[in-house]
């Protein structure tokens, strides 16, 4: 006869074993979050510094942005007028050139 084997209790884990891929994934997420926070905070800091510089000059950021948009519109309008003047100038030059050639032919 065989001796009766005592039922062994399963061993209880006293600590949780963390796999290395869980740790590396966690580190990558933390690093990505830090990069995002750094990028956002950098732009916020630059904006804060610009606002303080505008305050020293006595201007508000909103008025500067409005004025810049206004100037961009004026530049576009002026460039359009310049192109129109160039076209008119070229047409006038061609007309004068044709008339000059006709004058020489008549002589």
Biopython code that builds the backbone (N, CA, C, O; Angstrom):
import numpy as np
from Bio.PDB.StructureBuilder import StructureBuilder

atoms = [
    (1, "UNK", "N", (0.804, -1.172, 0.000)),
    (1, "UNK", "CA", (0.000, 0.000, 0.000)),
    (1, "UNK", "C", (0.860, 1.254, 0.000)),
    (1, "UNK", "O", (1.939, 1.327, 0.589)),
    (2, "UNK", "N", (0.315, 2.215, -0.690)),
    (2, "UNK", "CA", (1.052, 3.463, -0.771)),
    (2, "UNK", "C", (0.664, 4.366, 0.382)),
    (2, "UNK", "O", (-0.481, 4.377, 0.835)),
    (3, "UNK", "N", (1.652, 5.128, 0.846)),
    (3, "UNK", "CA", (1.306, 6.051, 1.907)),
    (3, "UNK", "C", (0.417, 7.180, 1.360)),
    (3, "UNK", "O", (0.537, 7.575, 0.200)),
    (4, "UNK", "N", (-0.436, 7.665, 2.181)),
    (4, "UNK", "CA", (-1.348, 8.724, 1.779)),
    (4, "UNK", "C", (-0.556, 10.034, 1.733)),
    (4, "UNK", "O", (0.106, 10.445, 2.686)),
    (5, "UNK", "N", (-0.668, 10.640, 0.592)),
    (5, "UNK", "CA", (0.031, 11.920, 0.407)),
    (5, "UNK", "C", (-0.842, 13.036, 0.938)),
    (5, "UNK", "O", (-2.046, 13.101, 0.689)),
    (6, "UNK", "N", (-0.207, 13.884, 1.657)),
    (6, "UNK", "CA", (-0.949, 15.038, 2.155)),
    (6, "UNK", "C", (-1.146, 16.041, 1.018)),
    (6, "UNK", "O", (-0.253, 16.272, 0.202)),
    (7, "UNK", "N", (-2.308, 16.611, 0.993)),
    (7, "UNK", "CA", (-2.602, 17.617, -0.020)),
    (7, "UNK", "C", (-1.802, 18.868, 0.303)),
    (7, "UNK", "O", (-1.873, 19.424, 1.399)),
    (8, "UNK", "N", (-1.063, 19.273, -0.667)),
    (8, "UNK", "CA", (-0.241, 20.459, -0.458)),
    (8, "UNK", "C", (-1.053, 21.701, -0.825)),
    (8, "UNK", "O", (-1.745, 21.743, -1.842)),
    (9, "UNK", "N", (-0.944, 22.683, 0.020)),
    (9, "UNK", "CA", (-1.615, 23.939, -0.267)),
    (9, "UNK", "C", (-0.821, 24.675, -1.339)),
    (9, "UNK", "O", (0.410, 24.648, -1.346)),
    (10, "UNK", "N", (-1.546, 25.338, -2.250)),
    (10, "UNK", "CA", (-0.799, 26.095, -3.263)),
    (10, "UNK", "C", (-0.030, 27.223, -2.594)),
    (10, "UNK", "O", (-0.489, 27.835, -1.629)),
    (11, "UNK", "N", (1.140, 27.474, -3.130)),
    (11, "UNK", "CA", (1.982, 28.526, -2.564)),
    (11, "UNK", "C", (1.368, 29.882, -2.886)),
    (11, "UNK", "O", (0.988, 30.155, -4.024)),
    (12, "UNK", "N", (1.283, 30.708, -1.883)),
    (12, "UNK", "CA", (0.765, 32.051, -2.077)),
    (12, "UNK", "C", (1.921, 32.979, -2.408)),
    (12, "UNK", "O", (3.000, 32.912, -1.819)),
    (13, "UNK", "N", (1.657, 33.834, -3.360)),
    (13, "UNK", "CA", (2.692, 34.796, -3.733)),
    (13, "UNK", "C", (2.690, 35.918, -2.718)),
    (13, "UNK", "O", (1.641, 36.422, -2.317)),
    (14, "UNK", "N", (3.864, 36.288, -2.320)),
    (14, "UNK", "CA", (3.974, 37.373, -1.351)),
    (14, "UNK", "C", (4.201, 38.711, -2.038)),
    (14, "UNK", "O", (4.032, 39.755, -1.408)),
    (15, "UNK", "N", (4.575, 38.710, -3.305)),
    (15, "UNK", "CA", (4.775, 39.949, -4.050)),
    (15, "UNK", "C", (4.324, 39.738, -5.493)),
    (15, "UNK", "O", (4.234, 38.612, -5.982)),
    (16, "UNK", "N", (4.051, 40.825, -6.135)),
    (16, "UNK", "CA", (3.612, 40.750, -7.524)),
    (16, "UNK", "C", (4.840, 40.882, -8.413)),
    (16, "UNK", "O", (5.637, 41.808, -8.260)),
    (17, "UNK", "N", (4.975, 39.970, -9.317)),
    (17, "UNK", "CA", (6.096, 40.016, -10.248)),
    (17, "UNK", "C", (5.682, 40.862, -11.452)),
    (17, "UNK", "O", (4.688, 40.567, -12.116)),
    (18, "UNK", "N", (6.434, 41.890, -11.722)),
    (18, "UNK", "CA", (6.149, 42.773, -12.847)),
    (18, "UNK", "C", (7.037, 42.343, -14.002)),
    (18, "UNK", "O", (8.255, 42.223, -13.867)),
    (19, "UNK", "N", (6.402, 42.117, -15.127)),
    (19, "UNK", "CA", (7.173, 41.718, -16.295)),
    (19, "UNK", "C", (7.880, 42.934, -16.877)),
    (19, "UNK", "O", (7.406, 44.065, -16.767)),
    (20, "UNK", "N", (9.012, 42.674, -17.492)),
    (20, "UNK", "CA", (9.816, 43.782, -18.011)),
    (20, "UNK", "C", (9.093, 44.555, -19.109)),
    (20, "UNK", "O", (9.322, 45.757, -19.244)),
    (21, "UNK", "N", (8.229, 43.916, -19.899)),
    (21, "UNK", "CA", (7.543, 44.655, -20.961)),
    (21, "UNK", "C", (6.489, 45.602, -20.381)),
    (21, "UNK", "O", (6.175, 46.620, -21.000)),
    (22, "UNK", "N", (5.945, 45.290, -19.220)),
    (22, "UNK", "CA", (5.019, 46.218, -18.571)),
    (22, "UNK", "C", (5.762, 47.456, -18.075)),
    (22, "UNK", "O", (5.259, 48.576, -18.165)),
    (23, "UNK", "N", (6.942, 47.239, -17.561)),
    (23, "UNK", "CA", (7.738, 48.359, -17.055)),
    (23, "UNK", "C", (8.166, 49.266, -18.209)),
    (23, "UNK", "O", (8.076, 50.490, -18.109)),
    (24, "UNK", "N", (8.628, 48.664, -19.299)),
    (24, "UNK", "CA", (9.090, 49.484, -20.424)),
    (24, "UNK", "C", (7.917, 50.233, -21.058)),
    (24, "UNK", "O", (8.084, 51.379, -21.475)),
    (25, "UNK", "N", (6.752, 49.623, -21.140)),
    (25, "UNK", "CA", (5.586, 50.310, -21.673)),
    (25, "UNK", "C", (5.193, 51.471, -20.769)),
    (25, "UNK", "O", (4.848, 52.547, -21.257)),
    (26, "UNK", "N", (5.241, 51.266, -19.490)),
    (26, "UNK", "CA", (4.927, 52.325, -18.535)),
    (26, "UNK", "C", (5.929, 53.475, -18.661)),
    (26, "UNK", "O", (5.544, 54.644, -18.645)),
    (27, "UNK", "N", (7.200, 53.140, -18.784)),
    (27, "UNK", "CA", (8.226, 54.180, -18.938)),
    (27, "UNK", "C", (8.030, 54.977, -20.227)),
    (27, "UNK", "O", (8.201, 56.196, -20.239)),
    (28, "UNK", "N", (7.671, 54.285, -21.314)),
    (28, "UNK", "CA", (7.454, 54.984, -22.578)),
    (28, "UNK", "C", (6.254, 55.926, -22.467)),
    (28, "UNK", "O", (6.292, 57.035, -23.000)),
    (29, "UNK", "N", (5.203, 55.503, -21.790)),
    (29, "UNK", "CA", (4.033, 56.366, -21.619)),
    (29, "UNK", "C", (4.393, 57.575, -20.765)),
    (29, "UNK", "O", (3.990, 58.697, -21.074)),
    (30, "UNK", "N", (5.141, 57.355, -19.706)),
    (30, "UNK", "CA", (5.550, 58.461, -18.834)),
    (30, "UNK", "C", (6.432, 59.449, -19.593)),
    (30, "UNK", "O", (6.264, 60.661, -19.462)),
    (31, "UNK", "N", (7.363, 58.936, -20.379)),
    (31, "UNK", "CA", (8.252, 59.804, -21.156)),
    (31, "UNK", "C", (7.450, 60.594, -22.195)),
    (31, "UNK", "O", (7.693, 61.784, -22.396)),
    (32, "UNK", "N", (6.492, 59.930, -22.852)),
    (32, "UNK", "CA", (5.659, 60.625, -23.841)),
    (32, "UNK", "C", (4.851, 61.729, -23.170)),
    (32, "UNK", "O", (4.743, 62.828, -23.714)),
    (33, "UNK", "N", (4.290, 61.461, -22.015)),
    (33, "UNK", "CA", (3.529, 62.473, -21.295)),
    (33, "UNK", "C", (4.409, 63.645, -20.878)),
    (33, "UNK", "O", (3.988, 64.800, -20.944)),
    (34, "UNK", "N", (5.631, 63.345, -20.450)),
    (34, "UNK", "CA", (6.560, 64.418, -20.073)),
    (34, "UNK", "C", (6.905, 65.299, -21.274)),
    (34, "UNK", "O", (6.980, 66.522, -21.153)),
    (35, "UNK", "N", (7.112, 64.677, -22.422)),
    (35, "UNK", "CA", (7.421, 65.447, -23.631)),
    (35, "UNK", "C", (6.246, 66.354, -23.989)),
    (35, "UNK", "O", (6.446, 67.520, -24.330)),
    (36, "UNK", "N", (5.023, 65.828, -23.912)),
    (36, "UNK", "CA", (3.840, 66.635, -24.216)),
    (36, "UNK", "C", (3.729, 67.803, -23.237)),
    (36, "UNK", "O", (3.444, 68.930, -23.643)),
    (37, "UNK", "N", (3.951, 67.538, -21.959)),
    (37, "UNK", "CA", (3.875, 68.598, -20.946)),
    (37, "UNK", "C", (4.941, 69.653, -21.199)),
    (37, "UNK", "O", (4.671, 70.846, -21.058)),
    (38, "UNK", "N", (6.136, 69.238, -21.566)),
    (38, "UNK", "CA", (7.223, 70.190, -21.845)),
    (38, "UNK", "C", (6.873, 71.054, -23.052)),
    (38, "UNK", "O", (7.080, 72.267, -23.026)),
    (39, "UNK", "N", (6.346, 70.440, -24.107)),
    (39, "UNK", "CA", (5.995, 71.202, -25.304)),
    (39, "UNK", "C", (4.897, 72.214, -24.989)),
    (39, "UNK", "O", (4.981, 73.375, -25.389)),
    (40, "UNK", "N", (3.875, 71.771, -24.274)),
    (40, "UNK", "CA", (2.768, 72.679, -23.945)),
    (40, "UNK", "C", (3.245, 73.802, -23.033)),
    (40, "UNK", "O", (2.899, 74.966, -23.234)),
    (41, "UNK", "N", (4.032, 73.449, -22.044)),
    (41, "UNK", "CA", (4.486, 74.483, -21.107)),
    (41, "UNK", "C", (5.442, 75.464, -21.791)),
    (41, "UNK", "O", (5.471, 76.644, -21.438)),
    (42, "UNK", "N", (6.218, 74.989, -22.759)),
    (42, "UNK", "CA", (7.132, 75.882, -23.479)),
    (42, "UNK", "C", (6.340, 76.950, -24.227)),
    (42, "UNK", "O", (6.663, 78.135, -24.147)),
    (43, "UNK", "N", (5.301, 76.531, -24.954)),
    (43, "UNK", "CA", (4.493, 77.489, -25.700)),
    (43, "UNK", "C", (3.748, 78.426, -24.754)),
    (43, "UNK", "O", (3.603, 79.615, -25.039)),
    (44, "UNK", "N", (3.281, 77.899, -23.643)),
    (44, "UNK", "CA", (2.592, 78.756, -22.670)),
    (44, "UNK", "C", (3.559, 79.789, -22.098)),
    (44, "UNK", "O", (3.191, 80.950, -21.920)),
    (45, "UNK", "N", (4.775, 79.379, -21.814)),
    (45, "UNK", "CA", (5.776, 80.300, -21.271)),
    (45, "UNK", "C", (6.129, 81.378, -22.282)),
    (45, "UNK", "O", (6.261, 82.547, -21.920)),
    (46, "UNK", "N", (6.284, 80.997, -23.549)),
    (46, "UNK", "CA", (6.594, 81.978, -24.598)),
    (46, "UNK", "C", (5.448, 82.979, -24.726)),
    (46, "UNK", "O", (5.680, 84.182, -24.847)),
    (47, "UNK", "N", (4.217, 82.482, -24.698)),
    (47, "UNK", "CA", (3.066, 83.375, -24.769)),
    (47, "UNK", "C", (3.009, 84.325, -23.591)),
    (47, "UNK", "O", (2.679, 85.500, -23.753)),
    (48, "UNK", "N", (3.326, 83.828, -22.413)),
    (48, "UNK", "CA", (3.328, 84.667, -21.214)),
    (48, "UNK", "C", (4.381, 85.762, -21.326)),
    (48, "UNK", "O", (4.118, 86.920, -21.000)),
    (49, "UNK", "N", (5.578, 85.392, -21.790)),
    (49, "UNK", "CA", (6.655, 86.381, -21.946)),
    (49, "UNK", "C", (6.282, 87.448, -22.961)),
    (49, "UNK", "O", (6.533, 88.633, -22.738)),
    (50, "UNK", "N", (5.674, 87.034, -24.094)),
    (50, "UNK", "CA", (5.264, 88.008, -25.102)),
    (50, "UNK", "C", (4.206, 88.950, -24.554)),
    (50, "UNK", "O", (4.238, 90.151, -24.818)),
    (51, "UNK", "N", (3.275, 88.407, -23.794)),
    (51, "UNK", "CA", (2.240, 89.264, -23.221)),
    (51, "UNK", "C", (2.848, 90.295, -22.277)),
    (51, "UNK", "O", (2.442, 91.457, -22.284)),
    (52, "UNK", "N", (3.812, 89.882, -21.470)),
    (52, "UNK", "CA", (4.469, 90.827, -20.550)),
    (52, "UNK", "C", (5.248, 91.897, -21.322)),
    (52, "UNK", "O", (5.261, 93.061, -20.920)),
    (53, "UNK", "N", (5.892, 91.514, -22.423)),
    (53, "UNK", "CA", (6.619, 92.494, -23.227)),
    (53, "UNK", "C", (5.669, 93.493, -23.873)),
    (53, "UNK", "O", (5.976, 94.683, -23.944)),
    (54, "UNK", "N", (4.521, 93.022, -24.344)),
    (54, "UNK", "CA", (3.525, 93.933, -24.902)),
    (54, "UNK", "C", (2.992, 94.867, -23.832)),
    (54, "UNK", "O", (2.736, 96.039, -24.110)),
    (55, "UNK", "N", (2.822, 94.376, -22.624)),
    (55, "UNK", "CA", (2.351, 95.230, -21.535)),
    (55, "UNK", "C", (3.356, 96.330, -21.223)),
    (55, "UNK", "O", (2.966, 97.459, -20.925)),
    (56, "UNK", "N", (4.655, 96.008, -21.291)),
    (56, "UNK", "CA", (5.683, 97.020, -21.052)),
    (56, "UNK", "C", (5.594, 98.136, -22.079)),
    (56, "UNK", "O", (5.818, 99.302, -21.755)),
    (57, "UNK", "N", (5.272, 97.785, -23.307)),
    (57, "UNK", "CA", (5.164, 98.772, -24.379)),
    (57, "UNK", "C", (3.832, 99.512, -24.293)),
    (57, "UNK", "O", (3.680, 100.596, -24.857)),
    (58, "UNK", "N", (2.881, 98.929, -23.594)),
    (58, "UNK", "CA", (1.566, 99.556, -23.459)),
    (58, "UNK", "C", (0.571, 99.086, -24.497)),
    (58, "UNK", "O", (-0.382, 99.797, -24.816)),
    (59, "UNK", "N", (0.785, 97.896, -25.025)),
    (59, "UNK", "CA", (-0.120, 97.359, -26.037)),
    (59, "UNK", "C", (-0.757, 96.080, -25.508)),
    (59, "UNK", "O", (-0.218, 95.408, -24.629)),
    (60, "UNK", "N", (-1.915, 95.768, -26.067)),
    (60, "UNK", "CA", (-2.572, 94.514, -25.734)),
    (60, "UNK", "C", (-2.367, 93.538, -26.883)),
    (60, "UNK", "O", (-2.275, 93.933, -28.045)),
    (61, "UNK", "N", (-2.298, 92.275, -26.544)),
    (61, "UNK", "CA", (-2.049, 91.252, -27.563)),
    (61, "UNK", "C", (-3.156, 91.261, -28.613)),
    (61, "UNK", "O", (-2.887, 91.109, -29.804)),
    (62, "UNK", "N", (-4.388, 91.437, -28.175)),
    (62, "UNK", "CA", (-5.509, 91.427, -29.110)),
    (62, "UNK", "C", (-5.388, 92.542, -30.139)),
    (62, "UNK", "O", (-5.665, 92.339, -31.321)),
    (63, "UNK", "N", (-4.969, 93.731, -29.682)),
    (63, "UNK", "CA", (-4.828, 94.852, -30.613)),
    (63, "UNK", "C", (-3.671, 94.613, -31.584)),
    (63, "UNK", "O", (-3.752, 95.001, -32.749)),
    (64, "UNK", "N", (-2.609, 93.984, -31.116)),
    (64, "UNK", "CA", (-1.477, 93.684, -32.001)),
    (64, "UNK", "C", (-1.900, 92.684, -33.065)),
    (64, "UNK", "O", (-1.560, 92.842, -34.237)),
    (65, "UNK", "N", (-2.639, 91.658, -32.667)),
    (65, "UNK", "CA", (-3.104, 90.651, -33.629)),
    (65, "UNK", "C", (-4.056, 91.295, -34.645)),
    (65, "UNK", "O", (-3.969, 91.023, -35.843)),
    (66, "UNK", "N", (-4.967, 92.152, -34.158)),
    (66, "UNK", "CA", (-5.888, 92.840, -35.062)),
    (66, "UNK", "C", (-5.121, 93.704, -36.049)),
    (66, "UNK", "O", (-5.426, 93.709, -37.241)),
    (67, "UNK", "N", (-4.128, 94.435, -35.556)),
    (67, "UNK", "CA", (-3.338, 95.310, -36.424)),
    (67, "UNK", "C", (-2.546, 94.493, -37.444)),
    (67, "UNK", "O", (-2.433, 94.897, -38.602)),
    (68, "UNK", "N", (-2.002, 93.359, -37.033)),
    (68, "UNK", "CA", (-1.268, 92.503, -37.968)),
    (68, "UNK", "C", (-2.186, 91.983, -39.068)),
    (68, "UNK", "O", (-1.803, 91.961, -40.238)),
    (69, "UNK", "N", (-3.407, 91.558, -38.694)),
    (69, "UNK", "CA", (-4.362, 91.107, -39.708)),
    (69, "UNK", "C", (-4.717, 92.234, -40.663)),
    (69, "UNK", "O", (-4.846, 92.021, -41.868)),
    (70, "UNK", "N", (-4.874, 93.431, -40.120)),
    (70, "UNK", "CA", (-5.178, 94.592, -40.948)),
    (70, "UNK", "C", (-4.034, 94.874, -41.917)),
    (70, "UNK", "O", (-4.267, 95.145, -43.095)),
    (71, "UNK", "N", (-2.807, 94.812, -41.424)),
    (71, "UNK", "CA", (-1.640, 95.052, -42.280)),
    (71, "UNK", "C", (-1.502, 93.987, -43.357)),
    (71, "UNK", "O", (-1.112, 94.286, -44.486)),
    (72, "UNK", "N", (-1.822, 92.743, -43.011)),
    (72, "UNK", "CA", (-1.774, 91.668, -44.023)),
    (72, "UNK", "C", (-2.771, 91.947, -45.135)),
    (72, "UNK", "O", (-2.471, 91.736, -46.310)),
    (73, "UNK", "N", (-3.963, 92.422, -44.767)),
    (73, "UNK", "CA", (-4.973, 92.760, -45.776)),
    (73, "UNK", "C", (-4.485, 93.903, -46.652)),
    (73, "UNK", "O", (-4.663, 93.872, -47.870)),
    (74, "UNK", "N", (-3.868, 94.914, -46.039)),
    (74, "UNK", "CA", (-3.347, 96.044, -46.806)),
    (74, "UNK", "C", (-2.232, 95.605, -47.753)),
    (74, "UNK", "O", (-2.147, 96.088, -48.882)),
    (75, "UNK", "N", (-1.388, 94.704, -47.298)),
    (75, "UNK", "CA", (-0.306, 94.195, -48.162)),
    (75, "UNK", "C", (-0.895, 93.465, -49.360)),
    (75, "UNK", "O", (-0.441, 93.661, -50.488)),
    (76, "UNK", "N", (-1.890, 92.633, -49.133)),
    (76, "UNK", "CA", (-2.533, 91.910, -50.226)),
    (76, "UNK", "C", (-3.167, 92.876, -51.217)),
    (76, "UNK", "O", (-3.038, 92.701, -52.428)),
    (77, "UNK", "N", (-3.851, 93.895, -50.705)),
    (77, "UNK", "CA", (-4.471, 94.912, -51.559)),
    (77, "UNK", "C", (-3.412, 95.652, -52.371)),
    (77, "UNK", "O", (-3.588, 95.867, -53.570)),
    (78, "UNK", "N", (-2.318, 96.039, -51.728)),
    (78, "UNK", "CA", (-1.247, 96.776, -52.405)),
    (78, "UNK", "C", (-0.562, 95.912, -53.456)),
    (78, "UNK", "O", (-0.232, 96.398, -54.538)),
    (79, "UNK", "N", (-0.345, 94.636, -53.148)),
    (79, "UNK", "CA", (0.267, 93.747, -54.138)),
    (79, "UNK", "C", (-0.637, 93.569, -55.350)),
    (79, "UNK", "O", (-0.159, 93.489, -56.482)),
    (80, "UNK", "N", (-1.938, 93.506, -55.111)),
    (80, "UNK", "CA", (-2.885, 93.388, -56.218)),
    (80, "UNK", "C", (-2.844, 94.641, -57.093)),
    (80, "UNK", "O", (-2.845, 94.549, -58.320)),
    (81, "UNK", "N", (-2.807, 95.812, -56.453)),
    (81, "UNK", "CA", (-2.707, 97.065, -57.208)),
    (81, "UNK", "C", (-1.403, 97.125, -57.987)),
    (81, "UNK", "O", (-1.384, 97.589, -59.126)),
    (82, "UNK", "N", (-0.320, 96.664, -57.392)),
    (82, "UNK", "CA", (0.974, 96.675, -58.062)),
    (82, "UNK", "C", (0.952, 95.791, -59.308)),
    (82, "UNK", "O", (1.468, 96.176, -60.357)),
    (83, "UNK", "N", (0.354, 94.611, -59.190)),
    (83, "UNK", "CA", (0.256, 93.732, -60.358)),
    (83, "UNK", "C", (-0.576, 94.381, -61.457)),
    (83, "UNK", "O", (-0.255, 94.273, -62.640)),
    (84, "UNK", "N", (-1.645, 95.053, -61.053)),
    (84, "UNK", "CA", (-2.485, 95.756, -62.022)),
    (84, "UNK", "C", (-1.691, 96.855, -62.722)),
    (84, "UNK", "O", (-1.786, 97.025, -63.938)),
    (85, "UNK", "N", (-0.909, 97.595, -61.944)),
    (85, "UNK", "CA", (-0.067, 98.656, -62.535)),
    (85, "UNK", "C", (0.982, 98.082, -63.474)),
    (85, "UNK", "O", (1.275, 98.668, -64.517)),
    (86, "UNK", "N", (1.544, 96.945, -63.111)),
    (86, "UNK", "CA", (2.535, 96.308, -63.989)),
    (86, "UNK", "C", (1.909, 95.911, -65.319)),
    (86, "UNK", "O", (2.494, 96.122, -66.381)),
    (87, "UNK", "N", (0.709, 95.334, -65.247)),
    (87, "UNK", "CA", (0.036, 94.936, -66.487)),
    (87, "UNK", "C", (-0.278, 96.160, -67.353)),
    (87, "UNK", "O", (-0.061, 96.134, -68.565)),
    (88, "UNK", "N", (-0.780, 97.215, -66.744)),
    (88, "UNK", "CA", (-1.090, 98.436, -67.476)),
    (88, "UNK", "C", (0.178, 99.047, -68.074)),
    (88, "UNK", "O", (0.159, 99.551, -69.197)),
    (89, "UNK", "N", (1.271, 99.000, -67.328)),
    (89, "UNK", "CA", (2.551, 99.519, -67.805)),
    (89, "UNK", "C", (3.031, 98.721, -69.014)),
    (89, "UNK", "O", (3.494, 99.298, -69.998)),
    (90, "UNK", "N", (2.920, 97.417, -68.941)),
    (90, "UNK", "CA", (3.348, 96.578, -70.072)),
    (90, "UNK", "C", (2.507, 96.854, -71.310)),
    (90, "UNK", "O", (3.029, 96.914, -72.423)),
    (91, "UNK", "N", (1.190, 97.024, -71.111)),
    (91, "UNK", "CA", (0.317, 97.340, -72.250)),
    (91, "UNK", "C", (0.689, 98.701, -72.851)),
    (91, "UNK", "O", (0.745, 98.855, -74.071)),
    (92, "UNK", "N", (0.936, 99.662, -71.999)),
    (92, "UNK", "CA", (1.313, 101.002, -72.481)),
    (92, "UNK", "C", (2.644, 100.951, -73.215)),
    (92, "UNK", "O", (2.809, 101.590, -74.254)),
    (93, "UNK", "N", (3.583, 100.200, -72.685)),
    (93, "UNK", "CA", (4.889, 100.072, -73.328)),
    (93, "UNK", "C", (4.753, 99.437, -74.700)),
    (93, "UNK", "O", (5.400, 99.869, -75.654)),
    (94, "UNK", "N", (3.923, 98.423, -74.803)),
    (94, "UNK", "CA", (3.729, 97.774, -76.102)),
    (94, "UNK", "C", (3.056, 98.724, -77.096)),
    (94, "UNK", "O", (3.394, 98.741, -78.279)),
    (95, "UNK", "N", (2.107, 99.507, -76.604)),
    (95, "UNK", "CA", (1.428, 100.487, -77.469)),
    (95, "UNK", "C", (2.412, 101.537, -77.967)),
    (95, "UNK", "O", (2.416, 101.872, -79.151)),
    (96, "UNK", "N", (3.241, 102.055, -77.073)),
    (96, "UNK", "CA", (4.247, 103.066, -77.459)),
    (96, "UNK", "C", (5.246, 102.467, -78.440)),
    (96, "UNK", "O", (5.654, 103.121, -79.400)),
    (97, "UNK", "N", (5.628, 101.245, -78.198)),
    (97, "UNK", "CA", (6.583, 100.568, -79.083)),
    (97, "UNK", "C", (5.984, 100.397, -80.476)),
    (97, "UNK", "O", (6.662, 100.615, -81.480)),
    (98, "UNK", "N", (4.723, 100.009, -80.532)),
    (98, "UNK", "CA", (4.054, 99.836, -81.827)),
    (98, "UNK", "C", (3.939, 101.180, -82.552)),
    (98, "UNK", "O", (4.200, 101.264, -83.752)),
    (99, "UNK", "N", (3.552, 102.216, -81.830)),
    (99, "UNK", "CA", (3.418, 103.548, -82.438)),
    (99, "UNK", "C", (4.763, 104.077, -82.930)),
    (99, "UNK", "O", (4.839, 104.734, -83.968)),
    (100, "UNK", "N", (5.812, 103.786, -82.182)),
    (100, "UNK", "CA", (7.152, 104.214, -82.600)),
    (100, "UNK", "C", (7.560, 103.509, -83.882)),
    (100, "UNK", "O", (8.115, 104.130, -84.788)),
    (101, "UNK", "N", (7.289, 102.229, -83.958)),
    (101, "UNK", "CA", (7.619, 101.489, -85.181)),
    (101, "UNK", "C", (6.811, 102.006, -86.367)),
    (101, "UNK", "O", (7.323, 102.110, -87.481)),
    (102, "UNK", "N", (5.547, 102.327, -86.117)),
    (102, "UNK", "CA", (4.703, 102.888, -87.197)),
    (102, "UNK", "C", (5.216, 104.245, -87.666)),
    (102, "UNK", "O", (5.156, 104.568, -88.853)),
    (103, "UNK", "N", (5.718, 105.028, -86.726)),
    (103, "UNK", "CA", (6.258, 106.341, -87.064)),
    (103, "UNK", "C", (7.500, 106.210, -87.931)),
    (103, "UNK", "O", (7.676, 106.963, -88.889)),
    (104, "UNK", "N", (8.365, 105.253, -87.595)),
    (104, "UNK", "CA", (9.562, 105.044, -88.410)),
    (104, "UNK", "C", (9.233, 104.523, -89.793)),
    (104, "UNK", "O", (9.927, 104.834, -90.761)),
    (105, "UNK", "N", (8.180, 103.734, -89.887)),
    (105, "UNK", "CA", (7.774, 103.206, -91.174)),
    (105, "UNK", "C", (7.248, 104.347, -92.058)),
    (105, "UNK", "O", (7.502, 104.383, -93.262)),
    (106, "UNK", "N", (6.518, 105.267, -91.440)),
    (106, "UNK", "CA", (5.962, 106.406, -92.196)),
    (106, "UNK", "C", (7.065, 107.345, -92.718)),
    (106, "UNK", "O", (6.904, 107.955, -93.775)),
    (107, "UNK", "N", (8.121, 107.457, -92.024)),
    (107, "UNK", "CA", (9.194, 108.353, -92.480)),
    (107, "UNK", "C", (9.887, 107.727, -93.621)),
    (107, "UNK", "O", (10.827, 108.306, -94.166)),
]
sb = StructureBuilder()
sb.init_structure("model")
sb.init_model(0)
sb.init_chain("A")
sb.init_seg("    ")
for serial, (resi, resn, name, xyz) in enumerate(atoms, 1):
    if name == "N":
        sb.init_residue(resn, " ", resi, " ")
    sb.init_atom(name, np.array(xyz, "f"), 0.0, 1.0, " ", f" {name:<3s}", serial, name[0])
structure = sb.get_structure()
